[in-house]
Amino acid sequence: MFARLMPQEGKFFDLFNAHAELIAQGGRELGAMIDDMVDGKDDALARHTQKIDEIETRADKITHETVALLHTTFNTPLDRDEIHKLITRMDDILDLTQDVSQSINLYDVRKLTQEACHLSDICVSCCERVKSAVFLLNDMDNGPAILKTCEEIDRLESDADRAMRTGMAKLFREEQDTRQLIKLKAMYELLETITDACEDVANIIEGIVLENS
């Protein structure tokens, strides 16, 4: 189906892939930031924040280019609404990644917990699988592999839910500093929303595959 695409139509997949690569980069950078915070290396915070901001800005440009292309292309390789939903939900992932790094600065968080590290590891895995699913999307013969990857993202999102609940329970049992409790609770919730956003993208991709297979 997609092998006969006109060049401009095929560019949508190039844009999706470029954005997905940035999602994976943003996830890895966030993971490195959280690891450093858990280890007490808050001196690296500014560097990680800057990199995440740069990645998010580049992704925004790709999102805008995709939407502009959508308005100027007569024949699109996917349903127009699907293209718009996919690129905007992908952009949500990096917006939330940036929210985490900015909130760490805003709340003046100086050290994070192993529970936060576990949640960030799940976020990184989700972002990597979003990239994998998107990279396969230009060929519907990849349908089974795409659906399997989407199932993995769903499973990881459920893992993040459990990890957040476990972290919250421990936090309310053991943390005596109310301000620190509030900060860490916010971090756990923000990290979990990244996996929610990844699941949203997986659901859109799953729908595209089922409709076009």
MDTraj code that builds the backbone (N, CA, C; nanometers):
import mdtraj as md
import numpy as np

residues = "MET PHE ALA ARG LEU MET PRO GLN GLU GLY LYS PHE PHE ASP LEU PHE ASN ALA HIS ALA GLU LEU ILE ALA GLN GLY GLY ARG GLU LEU GLY ALA MET ILE ASP ASP MET VAL ASP GLY LYS ASP ASP ALA LEU ALA ARG HIS THR GLN LYS ILE ASP GLU ILE GLU THR ARG ALA ASP LYS ILE THR HIS GLU THR VAL ALA LEU LEU HIS THR THR PHE ASN THR PRO LEU ASP ARG ASP GLU ILE HIS LYS LEU ILE THR ARG MET ASP ASP ILE LEU ASP LEU THR GLN ASP VAL SER GLN SER ILE ASN LEU TYR ASP VAL ARG LYS LEU THR GLN GLU ALA CYS HIS LEU SER ASP ILE CYS VAL SER CYS CYS GLU ARG VAL LYS SER ALA VAL PHE LEU LEU ASN ASP MET ASP ASN GLY PRO ALA ILE LEU LYS THR CYS GLU GLU ILE ASP ARG LEU GLU SER ASP ALA ASP ARG ALA MET ARG THR GLY MET ALA LYS LEU PHE ARG GLU GLU GLN ASP THR ARG GLN LEU ILE LYS LEU LYS ALA MET TYR GLU LEU LEU GLU THR ILE THR ASP ALA CYS GLU ASP VAL ALA ASN ILE ILE GLU GLY ILE VAL LEU GLU ASN SER".split()
xyz = np.array([
    [0.0829, -0.1216, 0.0000],
    [0.0000, 0.0000, 0.0000],
    [0.0856, 0.1257, 0.0000],
    [0.1856, 0.1303, 0.0906],
    [0.2643, 0.2519, 0.1048],
    [0.3840, 0.2563, 0.0100],
    [0.4099, 0.1465, -0.0611],
    [0.5274, 0.1435, -0.1490],
    [0.5132, 0.2398, -0.2653],
    [0.3903, 0.2742, -0.3036],
    [0.3682, 0.3600, -0.4200],
    [0.3436, 0.5048, -0.3812],
    [0.3809, 0.5439, -0.2623],
    [0.3562, 0.6807, -0.2158],
    [0.4315, 0.7823, -0.2992],
    [0.3662, 0.8966, -0.3238],
    [0.4363, 1.0104, -0.3832],
    [0.5349, 1.0646, -0.2795],
    [0.6427, 1.1315, -0.3246],
    [0.7450, 1.1796, -0.2302],
    [0.6894, 1.2635, -0.1149],
    [0.5972, 1.3552, -0.1455],
    [0.5462, 1.4416, -0.0402],
    [0.4631, 1.3616, 0.0601],
    [0.3905, 1.2622, 0.0096],
    [0.3121, 1.1796, 0.1000],
    [0.4027, 1.1009, 0.1944],
    [0.5110, 1.0482, 0.1360],
    [0.6049, 0.9708, 0.2155],
    [0.6769, 1.0526, 0.3202],
    [0.6814, 1.1838, 0.3020],
    [0.7527, 1.2692, 0.3974],
    [0.6880, 1.2653, 0.5363],
    [0.5591, 1.2343, 0.5416],
    [0.4944, 1.2245, 0.6718],
    [0.5663, 1.1230, 0.7596],
    [0.6043, 1.0104, 0.7021],
    [0.6710, 0.9069, 0.7802],
    [0.8118, 0.9499, 0.8217],
    [0.8772, 1.0286, 0.7356],
    [1.0085, 1.0835, 0.7739],
    [0.9938, 1.1748, 0.8951],
    [0.8875, 1.2546, 0.8952],
    [0.8635, 1.3464, 1.0075],
    [0.8269, 1.2685, 1.1345],
    [0.7426, 1.1680, 1.1201],
    [0.7100, 1.0837, 1.2363],
    [0.8361, 1.0218, 1.2955],
    [0.9214, 0.9693, 1.2072],
    [1.0440, 0.9028, 1.2539],
    [1.1375, 1.0006, 1.3245],
    [1.1498, 1.1211, 1.2671],
    [1.2376, 1.2214, 1.3279],
    [1.1864, 1.2598, 1.4664],
    [1.0553, 1.2735, 1.4784],
    [0.9970, 1.3090, 1.6085],
    [1.0138, 1.1944, 1.7077],
    [0.9918, 1.0714, 1.6607],
    [1.0047, 0.9553, 1.7484],
    [1.1472, 0.9398, 1.8000],
    [1.2444, 0.9716, 1.7162],
    [1.3838, 0.9668, 1.7595],
    [1.4073, 1.0665, 1.8720],
    [1.3471, 1.1833, 1.8620],
    [1.3611, 1.2839, 1.9676],
    [1.2907, 1.2404, 2.0963],
    [1.1782, 1.1708, 2.0832],
    [1.1102, 1.1169, 2.2021],
    [1.2041, 1.0232, 2.2769],
    [1.2708, 0.9348, 2.2016],
    [1.3643, 0.8411, 2.2643],
    [1.4820, 0.9154, 2.3273],
    [1.5335, 1.0158, 2.2585],
    [1.6441, 1.0944, 2.3141],
    [1.6013, 1.1665, 2.4411],
    [1.4808, 1.2245, 2.4385],
    [1.4304, 1.2939, 2.5567],
    [1.4121, 1.2001, 2.6740],
    [1.3620, 1.0797, 2.6457],
    [1.3460, 0.9811, 2.7519],
    [1.4787, 0.9424, 2.8146],
    [1.5790, 0.9199, 2.7290],
    [1.7111, 0.8821, 2.7809],
    [1.7733, 0.9953, 2.8628],
    [1.7541, 1.1185, 2.8172],
    [1.8094, 1.2334, 2.8901],
    [1.7404, 1.2495, 3.0247],
    [1.6100, 1.2289, 3.0273],
    [1.5377, 1.2358, 3.1543],
    [1.5843, 1.1252, 3.2476],
    [1.6032, 1.0049, 3.1929],
    [1.6514, 0.8944, 3.2749],
    [1.7868, 0.9254, 3.3366],
    [1.8749, 0.9859, 3.2572],
    [2.0070, 1.0231, 3.3087],
    [1.9951, 1.1303, 3.4163],
    [1.9020, 1.2244, 3.3977],
    [1.8797, 1.3287, 3.4979],
    [1.8334, 1.2672, 3.6301],
    [1.7337, 1.1779, 3.6220],
    [1.6812, 1.1162, 3.7446],
    [1.7882, 1.0332, 3.8130],
    [1.8662, 0.9578, 3.7356],
    [1.9753, 0.8780, 3.7942],
    [2.0724, 0.9673, 3.8704],
    [2.1081, 1.0807, 3.8097],
    [2.2003, 1.1733, 3.8758],
    [2.1399, 1.2307, 4.0030],
    [2.0085, 1.2599, 3.9989],
    [1.9428, 1.3145, 4.1171],
    [1.9379, 1.2108, 4.2295],
    [1.9120, 1.0848, 4.1936],
    [1.9094, 0.9787, 4.2946],
    [2.0469, 0.9646, 4.3589],
    [2.1521, 0.9817, 4.2778],
    [2.2895, 0.9710, 4.3288],
    [2.3373, 1.0992, 4.3965],
    [2.2499, 1.2011, 4.4030],
    [2.2868, 1.3267, 4.4667],
    [2.3709, 1.4182, 4.3802],
    [2.3754, 1.3913, 4.2482],
    [2.4570, 1.4728, 4.1569],
    [2.3716, 1.5841, 4.0970],
    [2.3244, 1.6748, 4.1818],
    [2.2372, 1.7800, 4.1318],
    [2.3135, 1.8861, 4.0532],
    [2.4476, 1.8770, 4.0490],
    [2.5251, 1.9732, 3.9724],
    [2.5053, 1.9540, 3.8220],
    [2.4570, 1.8354, 3.7825],
    [2.4340, 1.8073, 3.6400],
    [2.2935, 1.8465, 3.5961],
    [2.2131, 1.8962, 3.6888],
    [2.0732, 1.9255, 3.6602],
    [2.0567, 2.0266, 3.5474],
    [2.1332, 2.1352, 3.5516],
    [2.1198, 2.2400, 3.4505],
    [2.1518, 2.1865, 3.3110],
    [2.2529, 2.1014, 3.3027],
    [2.2915, 2.0457, 3.1718],
    [2.1807, 1.9563, 3.1161],
    [2.1246, 1.8717, 3.1995],
    [2.0160, 1.7844, 3.1539],
    [1.8934, 1.8671, 3.1131],
    [1.8615, 1.9672, 3.1940],
    [1.7451, 2.0517, 3.1644],
    [1.7607, 2.1203, 3.0300],
    [1.8801, 2.1727, 3.0032],
    [1.9054, 2.2411, 2.8767],
    [1.8896, 2.1454, 2.7586],
    [1.9421, 2.0255, 2.7722],
    [1.9320, 1.9279, 2.6635],
    [1.7871, 1.8896, 2.6363],
    [1.7107, 1.8684, 2.7430],
    [1.5695, 1.8343, 2.7257],
    [1.4939, 1.9496, 2.6604],
    [1.5225, 2.0720, 2.7008],
    [1.4591, 2.1886, 2.6381],
    [1.4918, 2.1950, 2.4889],
    [1.6170, 2.1683, 2.4538],
    [1.6577, 2.1700, 2.3128],
    [1.5860, 2.0618, 2.2331],
    [1.5756, 1.9438, 2.2906],
    [1.5067, 1.8335, 2.2233],
    [1.3588, 1.8663, 2.2037],
    [1.2960, 1.9224, 2.3066],
    [1.1537, 1.9561, 2.2978],
    [1.1302, 2.0634, 2.1921],
    [1.2195, 2.1609, 2.1821],
    [1.2064, 2.2674, 2.0815],
    [1.2169, 2.2102, 1.9401],
    [1.3106, 2.1197, 1.9193],
    [1.3252, 2.0553, 1.7886],
    [1.2009, 1.9737, 1.7542],
    [1.1448, 1.9069, 1.8529],
    [1.0241, 1.8279, 1.8292],
    [0.9049, 1.9171, 1.7959],
    [0.8953, 2.0323, 1.8612],
    [0.7878, 2.1271, 1.8308],
    [0.7932, 2.1706, 1.6845],
    [0.9130, 2.1952, 1.6346],
    [0.9285, 2.2361, 1.4949],
    [0.8809, 2.1270, 1.4000],
    [0.9102, 2.0018, 1.4340],
    [0.8649, 1.8901, 1.3506],
    [0.7129, 1.8792, 1.3549],
    [0.6552, 1.8993, 1.4737],
    [0.5092, 1.8959, 1.4850],
    [0.4453, 2.0024, 1.3977],
    [0.4985, 2.1237, 1.4036],
    [0.4441, 2.2331, 1.3227],
    [0.4617, 2.2047, 1.1735],
    [0.5746, 2.1486, 1.1359],
    [0.5980, 2.1150, 0.9948],
    [0.5005, 2.0078, 0.9474],
    [0.4730, 1.9110, 1.0338],
    [0.3791, 1.8040, 0.9978],
    [0.2389, 1.8588, 0.9778],
    [0.1939, 1.9451, 1.0673],
    [0.0607, 2.0038, 1.0562],
    [0.0515, 2.0923, 0.9318],
    [0.1574, 2.1688, 0.9044],
    [0.1585, 2.2526, 0.7837],
    [0.1523, 2.1667, 0.6583],
    [0.2274, 2.0569, 0.6558],
    [0.2261, 1.9659, 0.5413],
    [0.0881, 1.9038, 0.5237],
    [0.0240, 1.8755, 0.6341],
    [-0.1096, 1.8175, 0.6298],
    [-0.2073, 1.9091, 0.5576],
    [-0.1898, 2.0401, 0.5748],
    [-0.2802, 2.1376, 0.5140],
    [-0.2499, 2.1621, 0.3668],
    [-0.1349, 2.1189, 0.3196],
    [-0.0952, 2.1455, 0.1806],
    [-0.0838, 2.0184, 0.0956],
    [-0.1168, 1.9034, 0.1539],
    [-0.1071, 1.7765, 0.0816],
    [-0.2470, 1.7248, 0.0515],
    [-0.2715, 1.6976, -0.0764],
    [-0.4049, 1.6522, -0.1168],
    [-0.4270, 1.5066, -0.0773],
    [-0.3342, 1.4198, -0.1172],
    [-0.3432, 1.2786, -0.0833],
    [-0.2484, 1.2481, 0.0321],
    [-0.3027, 1.2016, 0.1417],
    [-0.2201, 1.1685, 0.2587],
    [-0.2158, 1.0168, 0.2773],
    [-0.1052, 0.9638, 0.3277],
    [-0.0911, 0.8182, 0.3415],
    [-0.1797, 0.7566, 0.4491],
    [-0.2237, 0.8394, 0.5415],
    [-0.3142, 0.7979, 0.6478],
    [-0.4285, 0.8974, 0.6547],
    [-0.5326, 0.8621, 0.7230],
    [-0.6420, 0.9547, 0.7461],
    [-0.5895, 1.0839, 0.8097],
    [-0.6398, 1.1970, 0.7636],
    [-0.5887, 1.3261, 0.8123],
    [-0.6018, 1.3393, 0.9639],
    [-0.7137, 1.2969, 1.0159],
    [-0.7335, 1.3067, 1.1604],
    [-0.6344, 1.2188, 1.2349],
    [-0.6029, 1.1012, 1.1786],
    [-0.5062, 1.0117, 1.2413],
    [-0.3670, 1.0746, 1.2431],
    [-0.3289, 1.1384, 1.1324],
    [-0.1986, 1.2048, 1.1264],
    [-0.1900, 1.3143, 1.2313],
    [-0.2947, 1.3958, 1.2407],
    [-0.2944, 1.5064, 1.3359],
    [-0.2915, 1.4555, 1.4796],
    [-0.3723, 1.3548, 1.5090],
    [-0.3741, 1.2998, 1.6446],
    [-0.2405, 1.2365, 1.6801],
    [-0.1825, 1.1645, 1.5850],
    [-0.0568, 1.0957, 1.6138],
    [0.0545, 1.1942, 1.6456],
    [0.0732, 1.2952, 1.5630],
    [0.1862, 1.3863, 1.5848],
    [0.1640, 1.4724, 1.7096],
    [0.0404, 1.5102, 1.7382],
    [0.0170, 1.5925, 1.8577],
    [0.0314, 1.5096, 1.9856],
    [-0.0118, 1.3835, 1.9819],
    [0.0060, 1.2988, 2.1005],
    [0.1533, 1.2641, 2.1204],
    [0.2259, 1.2465, 2.0120],
    [0.3704, 1.2262, 2.0243],
    [0.4349, 1.3486, 2.0892],
    [0.3898, 1.4670, 2.0494],
    [0.4458, 1.5895, 2.1054],
    [0.4141, 1.6011, 2.2545],
    [0.2988, 1.5477, 2.2952],
    [0.2632, 1.5499, 2.4372],
    [0.3684, 1.4785, 2.5228],
    [0.4264, 1.3711, 2.4692],
    [0.5256, 1.2949, 2.5455],
    [0.6436, 1.3835, 2.5816],
    [0.6933, 1.4596, 2.4846],
    [0.8084, 1.5455, 2.5118],
    [0.7702, 1.6670, 2.5942],
    [0.6471, 1.7151, 2.5790],
    [0.6018, 1.8248, 2.6655],
    [0.6041, 1.7802, 2.8120],
    [0.5587, 1.6578, 2.8374],
    [0.5566, 1.6064, 2.9747],
    [0.6978, 1.5779, 3.0253],
    [0.7839, 1.5318, 2.9355],
    [0.9244, 1.5107, 2.9729],
    [0.9867, 1.6428, 3.0174],
    [0.9587, 1.7471, 2.9419],
    [1.0079, 1.8796, 2.9789],
    [0.9454, 1.9269, 3.1095],
    [0.8179, 1.8963, 3.1308],
    [0.7510, 1.9346, 3.2560],
    [0.8228, 1.8759, 3.3776],
    [0.8674, 1.7500, 3.3653],
    [0.9372, 1.6869, 3.4773],
    [1.0662, 1.7618, 3.5083],
    [1.1471, 1.7877, 3.4059],
    [1.2753, 1.8545, 3.4300],
    [1.2549, 1.9958, 3.4840],
    [1.1559, 2.0665, 3.4320],
    [1.1308, 2.2024, 3.4799],
    [1.0742, 2.2018, 3.6221],
    [0.9937, 2.1017, 3.6541],
    [0.9369, 2.0942, 3.7888],
    [1.0444, 2.0634, 3.8921],
    [1.1428, 1.9833, 3.8545],
    [1.2547, 1.9566, 3.9446],
    [1.3234, 2.0877, 3.9818],
    [1.3396, 2.1746, 3.8828],
    [1.3993, 2.3060, 3.9092],
    [1.3035, 2.3962, 3.9872],
    [1.1778, 2.3967, 3.9473],
    [1.0789, 2.4841, 4.0101],
    [1.0605, 2.4515, 4.1574],
    [1.0543, 2.3210, 4.1892],
    [1.0332, 2.2774, 4.3273],
    [1.1632, 2.2685, 4.4067],
    [1.2734, 2.3010, 4.3388],
    [1.4054, 2.2951, 4.4036],
    [1.4311, 2.1566, 4.4630],
    [1.4049, 2.0543, 4.3824],
    [1.4305, 1.9165, 4.4248],
    [1.5804, 1.8906, 4.4160],
    [1.6401, 1.8406, 4.5223],
    [1.7848, 1.8178, 4.5260],
    [1.8226, 1.6702, 4.5267],
    [1.7284, 1.5862, 4.5639],
    [1.7564, 1.4429, 4.5639],
    [1.6266, 1.3667, 4.5430],
    [1.6341, 1.2633, 4.4581],
    [1.5175, 1.1800, 4.4321],
    [1.5406, 1.0390, 4.4859],
    [1.4365, 0.9589, 4.4812],
    [1.4388, 0.8263, 4.5419],
    [1.4575, 0.7166, 4.4370],
    [1.4832, 0.5963, 4.4865],
    [1.4917, 0.4805, 4.3977],
    [1.3574, 0.4551, 4.3284],
    [1.2481, 0.4894, 4.3954],
    [1.1164, 0.4730, 4.3336],
    [1.1021, 0.5647, 4.2127],
    [1.1528, 0.6870, 4.2237],
    [1.1520, 0.7784, 4.1091],
    [1.2398, 0.7238, 3.9972],
    [1.3521, 0.6650, 4.0346],
    [1.4430, 0.6055, 3.9366],
    [1.3737, 0.4906, 3.8631],
    [1.3003, 0.4082, 3.9365],
    [1.2276, 0.2969, 3.8748],
    [1.1231, 0.3489, 3.7768],
    [1.0508, 0.4528, 3.8173],
    [0.9511, 0.5115, 3.7278],
    [1.0160, 0.5700, 3.6026],
    [1.1292, 0.6353, 3.6188],
    [1.1959, 0.6936, 3.5018],
    [1.2477, 0.5852, 3.4084],
    [1.2910, 0.4722, 3.4637],
    [1.3339, 0.3597, 3.3793],
    [1.2178, 0.3101, 3.2929],
    [1.0988, 0.3040, 3.3524],
    [0.9806, 0.2632, 3.2761],
    [0.9498, 0.3660, 3.1674],
    [0.9641, 0.4937, 3.2004],
    [0.9427, 0.5996, 3.1010],
    [1.0380, 0.5836, 2.9824],
    [1.1646, 0.5569, 3.0120],
    [1.2636, 0.5387, 2.9056],
    [1.2232, 0.4213, 2.8167],
    [1.1832, 0.3113, 2.8780],
    [1.1420, 0.1934, 2.8008],
    [1.0204, 0.2236, 2.7139],
    [0.9251, 0.2971, 2.7685],
    [0.8068, 0.3349, 2.6907],
    [0.8450, 0.4212, 2.5704],
    [0.9315, 0.5187, 2.5928],
    [0.9730, 0.6083, 2.4848],
    [1.0466, 0.5323, 2.3751],
    [1.1310, 0.4390, 2.4131],
    [1.2032, 0.3581, 2.3152],
    [1.1062, 0.2744, 2.2322],
    [1.0024, 0.2219, 2.2957],
    [0.9064, 0.1393, 2.2222],
    [0.8153, 0.2241, 2.1338],
    [0.7855, 0.3456, 2.1751],
    [0.7134, 0.4373, 2.0859],
    [0.7950, 0.4590, 1.9590],
    [0.9235, 0.4824, 1.9753],
    [1.0112, 0.4982, 1.8591],
    [1.0059, 0.3744, 1.7711],
    [1.0159, 0.2566, 1.8297],
    [1.0150, 0.1321, 1.7526],
    [0.8851, 0.1166, 1.6732],
    [0.7720, 0.1441, 1.7379],
    [0.6424, 0.1300, 1.6708],
    [0.6288, 0.2292, 1.5554],
    [0.6697, 0.3524, 1.5788],
    [0.6591, 0.4549, 1.4747],
    [0.7482, 0.4214, 1.3560],
    [0.8685, 0.3727, 1.3826],
    [0.9611, 0.3399, 1.2750],
    [0.9080, 0.2274, 1.1850],
    [0.8188, 0.1444, 1.2372],
    [0.7626, 0.0344, 1.1589],
    [0.6360, 0.0741, 1.0831],
    [0.5863, 0.1938, 1.1091],
    [0.4518, 0.2315, 1.0657],
    [0.4382, 0.2515, 0.9147],
    [0.5483, 0.2716, 0.8437],
    [0.5387, 0.3007, 0.7007],
    [0.5085, 0.1775, 0.6164],
    [0.5030, 0.0601, 0.6778],
    [0.4756, -0.0632, 0.6040],
    [0.3793, -0.1486, 0.6868],
    [0.2582, -0.1661, 0.6356],
    [0.1579, -0.2416, 0.7099],
    [0.1890, -0.3905, 0.7179],
    [0.2879, -0.4373, 0.6435],
    [0.3342, -0.5749, 0.6616],
    [0.3969, -0.5926, 0.7998],
    [0.4347, -0.4792, 0.8614],
    [0.4904, -0.4824, 0.9972],
    [0.3820, -0.4856, 1.1044],
    [0.2556, -0.4997, 1.0621],
    [0.1437, -0.4912, 1.1543],
    [0.1581, -0.5757, 1.2806],
    [0.1889, -0.7052, 1.2689],
    [0.2016, -0.7871, 1.3904],
    [0.3097, -0.7361, 1.4862],
    [0.4234, -0.6923, 1.4312],
    [0.5318, -0.6413, 1.5161],
    [0.4907, -0.5096, 1.5829],
    [0.4174, -0.4263, 1.5092],
    [0.3708, -0.2994, 1.5660],
    [0.2738, -0.3253, 1.6808],
    [0.1795, -0.4163, 1.6581],
    [0.0800, -0.4459, 1.7618],
    [0.1458, -0.5050, 1.8857],
    [0.2473, -0.5886, 1.8662],
    [0.3196, -0.6445, 1.9803],
    [0.3887, -0.5337, 2.0599],
    [0.4487, -0.4382, 1.9895],
    [0.5157, -0.3263, 2.0571],
    [0.4147, -0.2408, 2.1333],
    [0.2976, -0.2192, 2.0748],
    [0.1932, -0.1428, 2.1425],
    [0.1465, -0.2148, 2.2693],
    [0.1373, -0.3478, 2.2629],
    [0.1017, -0.4248, 2.3821],
    [0.2074, -0.4094, 2.4913],
    [0.3341, -0.4032, 2.4511],
    [0.4421, -0.3841, 2.5479],
    [0.4303, -0.2477, 2.6153],
    [0.3925, -0.1460, 2.5380],
    [0.3737, -0.0119, 2.5953],
    [0.2592, -0.0130, 2.6956],
    [0.1504, -0.0803, 2.6605],
    [0.0363, -0.0922, 2.7543],
    [0.0805, -0.1596, 2.8841],
    [0.1606, -0.2652, 2.8710],
    [0.2075, -0.3364, 2.9894],
    [0.2965, -0.2470, 3.0751],
    [0.3829, -0.1714, 3.0101],
    [0.4723, -0.0813, 3.0837],
    [0.3938, 0.0276, 3.1556],
    [0.2865, 0.0766, 3.0916],
    [0.2042, 0.1781, 3.1572],
    [0.1402, 0.1219, 3.2840],
    [0.0974, -0.0044, 3.2768],
    [0.0418, -0.0691, 3.3964],
    [0.1496, -0.0859, 3.5033],
    [0.2716, -0.1201, 3.4604],
    [0.3835, -0.1297, 3.5545],
    [0.4082, 0.0044, 3.6235],
    [0.3973, 0.1133, 3.5462],
    [0.4184, 0.2472, 3.6029],
    [0.3113, 0.2817, 3.7049],
    [0.1874, 0.2427, 3.6766],
    [0.0789, 0.2651, 3.7734],
    [0.1111, 0.1970, 3.9062],
    [0.1539, 0.0710, 3.8972],
    [0.1854, -0.0041, 4.0197],
    [0.3052, 0.0562, 4.0916],
    [0.4070, 0.0949, 4.0139],
    [0.5271, 0.1535, 4.0739],
    [0.4938, 0.2850, 4.1445],
    [0.4050, 0.3646, 4.0847],
    [0.3666, 0.4909, 4.1480],
    [0.2912, 0.4664, 4.2778],
    [0.1987, 0.3705, 4.2746],
    [0.1220, 0.3413, 4.3972],
    [0.2135, 0.2897, 4.5082],
    [0.3066, 0.2025, 4.4712],
    [0.4007, 0.1499, 4.5702],
    [0.4873, 0.2625, 4.6275],
    [0.5344, 0.3494, 4.5373],
    [0.6170, 0.4617, 4.5811],
    [0.5416, 0.5565, 4.6716],
    [0.4149, 0.5830, 4.6380],
    [0.3325, 0.6716, 4.7201],
    [0.3114, 0.6127, 4.8592],
    [0.2818, 0.4829, 4.8633],
    [0.2572, 0.4187, 4.9920],
    [0.3801, 0.4288, 5.0819],
    [0.4962, 0.4025, 5.0246],
    [0.6197, 0.4119, 5.1022],
    [0.6461, 0.5553, 5.1461],
    [0.6177, 0.6478, 5.0556],
    [0.6409, 0.7892, 5.0841],
    [0.5580, 0.8357, 5.2038],
    [0.4292, 0.8005, 5.2052],
    [0.3422, 0.8450, 5.3138],
    [0.3701, 0.7715, 5.4438],
    [0.4309, 0.6537, 5.4352],
    [0.4681, 0.5812, 5.5571],
    [0.5962, 0.6352, 5.6194],
    [0.6931, 0.6714, 5.5331],
    [0.8286, 0.6939, 5.5827],
    [0.8774, 0.8394, 5.5786],
    [0.8240, 0.9224, 5.4899],
    [0.8762, 1.0580, 5.4760],
    [0.8176, 1.1495, 5.5838],
    [0.9039, 1.2046, 5.6668],
    [0.8606, 1.2903, 5.7763],
    [0.8543, 1.4385, 5.7387],
    [0.9290, 1.4765, 5.6370],
    [0.9340, 1.6155, 5.5932],
    [0.8177, 1.6404, 5.4967],
    [0.7221, 1.7212, 5.5374],
    [0.6018, 1.7444, 5.4569],
    [0.6351, 1.8073, 5.3220],
    [0.7273, 1.9017, 5.3216],
    [0.7639, 1.9650, 5.1950],
    [0.8255, 1.8649, 5.0995],
    [0.9132, 1.7795, 5.1508],
    [0.9742, 1.6781, 5.0658],
    [0.8694, 1.5783, 5.0160],
    [0.7743, 1.5447, 5.1009],
    [0.6675, 1.4535, 5.0611],
    [0.5887, 1.5116, 4.9433],
    [0.5550, 1.6392, 4.9528],
    [0.4790, 1.7049, 4.8456],
    [0.5589, 1.7059, 4.7157],
    [0.6870, 1.7356, 4.7242],
    [0.7723, 1.7391, 4.6052],
    [0.7814, 1.6017, 4.5384],
    [0.8071, 1.4998, 4.6187],
    [0.8244, 1.3659, 4.5633],
    [0.6932, 1.3113, 4.5067],
    [0.5829, 1.3402, 4.5740],
    [0.4520, 1.2985, 4.5230],
    [0.4288, 1.3576, 4.3845],
    [0.4599, 1.4852, 4.3683],
    [0.4431, 1.5508, 4.2384],
    [0.5329, 1.4870, 4.1323],
    [0.6564, 1.4519, 4.1694],
    [0.7484, 1.3894, 4.0742],
    [0.6977, 1.2530, 4.0288],
    [0.6487, 1.1731, 4.1239],
    [0.5952, 1.0411, 4.0890],
    [0.4786, 1.0558, 3.9911],
    [0.3905, 1.1488, 4.0198],
    [0.2722, 1.1670, 3.9341],
    [0.3110, 1.2151, 3.7953],
    [0.4055, 1.3078, 3.7872],
    [0.4487, 1.3580, 3.6571],
    [0.5162, 1.2493, 3.5742],
    [0.6002, 1.1698, 3.6379],
    [0.6666, 1.0611, 3.5662],
    [0.5645, 0.9607, 3.5130],
    [0.4639, 0.9318, 3.5921],
    [0.3625, 0.8353, 3.5481],
    [0.2834, 0.8882, 3.4290],
    [0.2637, 1.0199, 3.4217],
    [0.1871, 1.0748, 3.3092],
    [0.2615, 1.0581, 3.1765],
    [0.3934, 1.0472, 3.1803],
    [0.4686, 1.0222, 3.0566],
    [0.4288, 0.8865, 2.9994],
    [0.4144, 0.7871, 3.0859],
    [0.3742, 0.6544, 3.0366],
    [0.2292, 0.6572, 2.9868],
    [0.1448, 0.7389, 3.0482],
    [0.0076, 0.7547, 2.9983],
    [0.0097, 0.8098, 2.8558],
    [0.0943, 0.9101, 2.8333],
    [0.1037, 0.9707, 2.7006],
    [0.1572, 0.8708, 2.5980],
    [0.2524, 0.7885, 2.6392],
    [0.3040, 0.6841, 2.5495],
    [0.1943, 0.5843, 2.5152],
    [0.1120, 0.5504, 2.6130],
    [0.0010, 0.4592, 2.5875],
    [-0.0995, 0.5216, 2.4913],
    [-0.1240, 0.6517, 2.5030],
    [-0.2137, 0.7207, 2.4094],
    [-0.1624, 0.7060, 2.2660],
    [-0.0320, 0.7248, 2.2479],
    [0.0275, 0.7098, 2.1147],
    [0.0133, 0.5656, 2.0669],
    [0.0379, 0.4709, 2.1555],
    [0.0254, 0.3292, 2.1194],
    [-0.1170, 0.2971, 2.0749],
    [-0.2152, 0.3533, 2.1418],
    [-0.3551, 0.3276, 2.1052],
    [-0.3866, 0.3836, 1.9671],
    [-0.3333, 0.5015, 1.9360],
    [-0.3545, 0.5597, 1.8035],
    [-0.2891, 0.4731, 1.6964],
    [-0.1654, 0.4324, 1.7218],
    [-0.0940, 0.3489, 1.6252],
    [-0.1656, 0.2154, 1.6054],
    [-0.2130, 0.1580, 1.7130],
    [-0.2866, 0.0318, 1.7051],
    [-0.4106, 0.0485, 1.6169],
    [-0.4804, 0.1583, 1.6342],
    [-0.5983, 0.1852, 1.5518],
    [-0.5628, 0.1999, 1.4045],
    [-0.4514, 0.2682, 1.3762],
    [-0.4075, 0.2852, 1.2379],
    [-0.3789, 0.1505, 1.1736],
    [-0.3100, 0.0657, 1.2471],
    [-0.2745, -0.0664, 1.1942],
    [-0.4001, -0.1488, 1.1668],
    [-0.4913, -0.1504, 1.2601],
    [-0.6124, -0.2314, 1.2446],
    [-0.6991, -0.1813, 1.1287],
    [-0.6994, -0.0508, 1.1056],
    [-0.7783, 0.0062, 0.9981],
    [-0.7155, -0.0143, 0.8596],
    [-0.5829, -0.0257, 0.8551],
    [-0.5136, -0.0300, 0.7266],
    [-0.4556, -0.1671, 0.6914],
    [-0.4744, -0.2650, 0.7782],
    [-0.4200, -0.3984, 0.7503],
    [-0.5134, -0.4772, 0.6578],
])
top = md.Topology()
chain = top.add_chain()
for i, resn in enumerate(residues, 1):
    res = top.add_residue(resn, chain, resSeq=i)
    for name in ("N", "CA", "C"):
        top.add_atom(name, md.element.get_by_symbol(name[0]), res)
traj = md.Trajectory(xyz[None], top)
